[in-house]
């Protein structure tokens, strides 16, 4: 499976460490749990970045990574098994537990989860501590910029 990740250019060397999510937590992980967030399409990665940077992305140098994940290394969470309230604007403890438990139990190197921003689309979580991390192929970062109309 192919996935995409957009990060600030200044974070290019640590883009797959999971340290940012570990320090602050996120929608799918509690603080203290390293996690790397990506998306199944360039467009969803861009929307996720835009939502995360709240428009400041227009003035920040960004890069996009293309990621190749072998299908056998990925698990999937269906929308029907997500906890109530999983699409609320603010992360809920129950949704943080979904990713945190997956990461701690080392179930797989990647987890496909439903997107909050676009129904029917998926985000990809990567576990940087999983033994199969070296089997995930990460492309070179390419400059990324939002259209000025955004």
N, C-alpha and C positions, 0 to 999 in steps of 0.2 A: 504494500500500500504506500502511496505517496502522501506526504503531509507537508505543511509549511509553517514556518515560524518567523515572525517579524520582531526584531529587537532594536533598541537604540544602538547605534554604531559603536558607542563607547563601551558597550557590554558584549561585543562580538566574541571575545575570548572566553567569557564565562556563560555564554548563552545556553549551554546544555548542562550546567552544573546543578541547576535546581535551587541554587542558594537564595535567589530573590524570593521565590515562593516559600522556601524554608524560613526565611527571616520574617516574612509578613503574613504568611498564609494566603489562601486564595479561595475561589469558589469551590474547588475540589480538594483542597488540602488544608489541614490545620497548621498553624505555625509550628516549626520544628520538623516538619516532614518535607524533604526536598522533592520537587516536582517540576517538570518542564511542560509548558502548555504549548500546543500547536493546533492546527486545524486541517481538515481534510481538503480544503481548497484555498487557493490564493485569496479569493474574494472573502471568504470567512475569516482568514487570518488578518486581512486588512480591516474588516469590521471589528474584530476583537481588539486589534491594536487601537483603532479609532475610539472605541468605547473605553479602553483602558487609559489611554492618554488624554481623553476628554478634549479632543480638538488640538491639543498642544503638539500632536504629531506633525502638524503642518510645518512646524518650526524646529523640529528635531531631526538630526540625520539618522535615518533608519536603514536597516539591511534586512533582507529576506533570505532564509535558508530553505532549501528543498531537502526533504528527508525521505529516505526509502526504508520502510519497515517490512521485513518478511512477514507475510500473513500468519504463519504459525506462531509468531511471537506476540500476537495481539489478541486481547480479549475484548468483549463488547458488552456494554450495559444498555439494555433496551429501555426506552422511555417509560414503558409500563412498569418497570421495576424501580423507577426513581422515587424518592421520598416525596410526600406532599409538600407543595410550596417550593419545589426545586427551581422554578423559573422566576422567583422573586428577584428584584433588582439587587438586593444585598445578599451575599452568601449566607446560607443557613448551616447550622451545625450538622444537620443530617446529610447535606450534600458534601460538606467537607469530610464527613466520615466515610462516604462512599470511596473517594479517592485515597484518603489516608489509610484505610484498612487494606485496600488493594495494594498500595505501595508497601506497607509494613509486612504484609503476608507474601510479598514477592510473587504474586500470581502470574505476572507476565511483565515484559519490558514496556508494553504499550497497552493503553486502554482507550477504546473508542466510546465516547460519551455523547449524549444528545446536547446540541447547542442551545443555549438560552436565547441567543439573539435571533436565530432563524430556525423555525420548526422544520424538521426533516433533515437538517444538516448536523454534522458531528465535529466535535473537538477531539483532539488526540492528546492524551496524557502520556508522558514518558517518565519512567522510573530510572533516574540516573544511577541508582545504586544496584540495579538488577544485574546479575552476572551476564546476561545476554546483551547488555548495552553496546558492546563492541560490534555486534552484528547489525546494528542500526547504522545505515550509511547517511552521513550528513554532507551535503554539498557545500561548496564555497559560498560565502555570503555575497549577495548581489545588492547593489544599492536599490533602495525602495523609496518612493516618494508618492504622497497623495496628490491627486489632481487639485489644483488651486481652488476649484469650486467647492471642495469639501472643507 
